[in-house]
Amino acid sequence: MSEEDKIIDSLKKLGATLGNWYEVYERPGRPPFGKEVEYKIGDIMWGKVHLRLDGDLYIYIISKIPFNWKDRVKDLKIKGSIEDAAGGLMWIKTDPENVYEDLDFIKDYLEKIKKENTKSK
């Protein structure tokens, strides 16, 4: 199974709506350095998966719940690493084998925040 297929299978298991893979370029006229696919998981999060040709895998996560990731990264117990976090935006680096587990944890985490926000209103 290809890396792309592993990633897509993981996203589908999470109930994600997916776009199609497309190549990404550093600059027009240059060869592609990776490929991306956009995803959306319910009313919780959306973003894109960025797979570089060298095998590095980054996932861009945009929370639909207003809060700052930077304040909460210490709570995130994922197998991958958090590369950047600010506002409702976060980049993680992981591998195809851990996509499901990492995104499932983040999805559950966001659902708990959403529930807390609903209770406090």
Disulfide bonds with the S-S distance in Angstrom:
none
